Every structure is written in structure tokens, then in C-alpha cells.
């Protein structure tokens, strides 16, 4: 570590554990280099995915916030001007909107499930409407479901064979029992 608080920083890092070695060097970067300590020539300090996503999200949020503030104004001024310029019906609509938002926030699991349901429906609608004809839709469905149909057919034939085997075993056991009882009942 370099700088006036290097010793305190080195102690703090070592107290955190993890087996890191910390060094303090009196002086600046030239002192580091003169001590013969390692220097990366082509330093590439890669960031992990979460750091990159966090930075990009932060930049995007900042840009979006600036855009909205310059185009629309803040939320407080927009709502106040909208409520002031509308009549009782508009004020009621804003109140209903806020109540719906409050309910959606309080019941976020239901809200997320509903959003997921709508997304699924929208995806299915887009997929179905992308076909040129109903024949193309049915052809795609038959190709997609053919593995399921073959598995179901295999299961049905296995179940049928098991049922036949069980019926055969039960039938032969019943036949033996009937033959045994008929020989016991015969009168000499």
C-alpha cells in the first residue's frame, strides 16, 4: 500500500483474513519500483460480471433519470400539475391508479405471477400469429410433440404388457384354484 494511511489499511486488510500479504512502502510508486516489487506491464484488471452489470445499470438509471427530468420534470411536479389541471374524474383516476400501485406493491408475489402469465400469453400469441398458415402451425406442433408422443406410446405399451402379465398370472392362479377345488369336491 502507498500513501499516508497505508499502514492502517494494511492492518485492516490482514485482520479480515484470507491469507493476504500486505506491504507498506515508504515513498511513492518510484520507491515501489526501486524496491524491486512486482509491476504488471500490461495490467488487465478484469471486472466480474456483477460489477459490469452494476455499473451499466447505474449509468442507464442516471441517464434515464436525467432524460425524464429534462423532458417531463420530476414526479412531484408532474403529478401536481396533472392533478391540478384535471377535474374530479381525473383526480379519481389518479387515486385509483395509486391504490392499484399500492396493492401491486403489497401483493408483489401475485403481481409477479400475473406479469409472468401475461408474458407467457403474449409470447404464445406472437408465436401463433407468426405462422403463415394453420398448416404451418400444425406441422410445427407435430414436430415439437413427436418426442412426447413416442414416450407416451412406449409407456402405454409397457403398461399394457404389465397389465397382460398380471392378468395372465391372476388367471392361471384362479384356474389352479378352481381345478384344486373341483378335485376336492369330486365324489368317489
ABEGO torsion letter per residue (X at the ends): XBEAAAAAAAAAAAAAEGGBBBBBBBEBAAAAAAAGBBBBABBBBBBBAAAAAAAAAAAAAAAAAAAAAAAAEBAAAAAAAAAAABBAAAAAAAAAAAAAAAAAAABAAAAAAAAAAAAAAAAAAAAAAABABAAAAAAAAAAAAAAAAAAAAAAAAAAAAAAAAAAAAAAAAAAAAAAAAAAAABBX
